[in-house]
């Protein structure tokens, strides 16, 4: 077998392993969040913080394992694009919440 074919197989195997690890981590994080809510062992605020923390870790897992975004030099443009998109979405959601809260205050 030639070297390029061996490299392609090795690369394919590594990619499948990355997907499998990402899938297992995503399942574990989702299951942990559901378990924390279903069987509450902590106060409500602590459980909420735990769920948000697990969601943040799961976002990182998805970015790394499924979208293949890393902090390497070649992937920084992708990372900046995702961060900018996230910032715009956060601003839109926060603005909507402010407007709805303002309307709620005026209606009551």
C-alpha positions as CSV (number, residue, x, y, z in Angstrom):
1,X,0.0,0.0,0.0
2,X,1.3,3.4,-0.8
3,X,2.0,6.2,1.7
4,X,-0.9,8.5,0.6
5,X,-3.5,5.8,1.0
6,X,-2.1,5.0,4.5
7,X,-2.2,8.6,5.4
8,X,-5.8,8.9,4.1
9,X,-6.9,5.9,6.2
10,X,-5.2,7.2,9.3
11,X,-6.8,10.6,8.8
12,X,-10.2,9.0,8.3
13,X,-9.8,6.8,11.4
14,X,-8.8,9.9,13.4
15,X,-11.8,11.8,12.2
16,X,-14.2,9.0,13.1
17,X,-12.6,8.8,16.5
18,X,-13.1,12.5,17.0
19,X,-16.8,12.2,16.1
20,X,-17.2,9.2,18.4
21,X,-15.6,11.0,21.3
22,X,-17.7,14.1,20.6
23,X,-20.8,12.1,20.5
24,X,-20.0,10.3,23.8
25,X,-19.2,13.6,25.5
26,X,-22.4,15.3,24.1
27,X,-24.5,12.4,25.4
28,X,-22.8,12.4,28.8
29,X,-23.2,16.2,29.2
30,X,-26.9,16.1,28.1
31,X,-27.6,13.2,30.4
32,X,-25.9,15.0,33.3
33,X,-28.0,18.1,32.7
34,X,-31.2,16.1,32.6
35,X,-30.2,14.2,35.7
36,X,-29.4,17.4,37.6
37,X,-32.9,18.7,36.8
38,X,-34.8,15.4,37.2
39,X,-33.1,14.5,40.6
40,X,-32.4,17.8,42.2
41,X,-29.7,17.5,44.8
42,X,-28.8,21.1,45.0
43,X,-30.7,24.4,45.4
44,X,-32.5,25.7,42.3
45,X,-29.9,28.5,41.7
46,X,-27.0,25.9,41.9
47,X,-28.8,23.6,39.6
48,X,-29.4,26.4,37.1
49,X,-25.7,27.3,37.2
50,X,-24.7,23.7,36.8
51,X,-27.0,23.3,33.7
52,X,-25.6,26.6,32.2
53,X,-22.0,25.3,32.9
54,X,-22.8,22.0,31.2
55,X,-24.3,23.8,28.2
56,X,-21.1,25.9,27.9
57,X,-18.9,22.8,28.0
58,X,-21.2,21.1,25.4
59,X,-20.9,24.1,23.1
60,X,-17.1,23.8,23.3
61,X,-17.3,20.1,22.6
62,X,-19.5,20.7,19.5
63,X,-17.2,23.4,18.2
64,X,-14.1,21.2,18.7
65,X,-15.4,17.8,17.8
66,X,-18.1,18.4,15.1
67,X,-17.2,21.8,13.6
68,X,-13.4,21.2,13.9
69,X,-12.8,24.7,15.2
70,X,-9.6,25.1,17.1
71,X,-7.3,27.9,18.2
72,X,-4.6,27.0,15.7
73,X,-3.6,29.8,13.3
74,X,-5.4,28.3,10.3
75,X,-8.7,28.0,12.2
76,X,-8.8,31.5,13.8
77,X,-10.8,33.0,11.0
78,X,-13.5,30.4,11.6
79,X,-13.4,31.0,15.3
80,X,-13.7,34.8,14.9
81,X,-16.7,34.3,12.5
82,X,-18.4,32.0,15.1
83,X,-17.7,34.4,17.9
84,X,-19.0,37.4,16.0
85,X,-22.1,35.5,15.0
86,X,-22.6,34.6,18.6
87,X,-22.2,38.2,19.7
88,X,-24.9,39.4,17.2
89,X,-27.3,36.7,18.3
90,X,-26.8,37.6,22.0
91,X,-27.4,41.2,21.3
92,X,-30.6,40.4,19.4
93,X,-31.9,38.1,22.1
94,X,-31.0,40.6,24.9
95,X,-32.6,43.5,23.0
96,X,-35.8,41.4,22.6
97,X,-35.9,40.5,26.3
98,X,-35.4,44.2,27.2
99,X,-38.3,45.3,24.9
100,X,-40.6,42.5,26.1
101,X,-39.8,43.4,29.8
102,X,-40.5,47.0,29.1
103,X,-43.8,46.2,27.4
104,X,-44.7,43.9,30.3
105,X,-44.0,46.7,32.8
106,X,-46.2,49.1,30.8
107,X,-49.0,46.7,30.6
108,X,-49.2,45.9,34.3
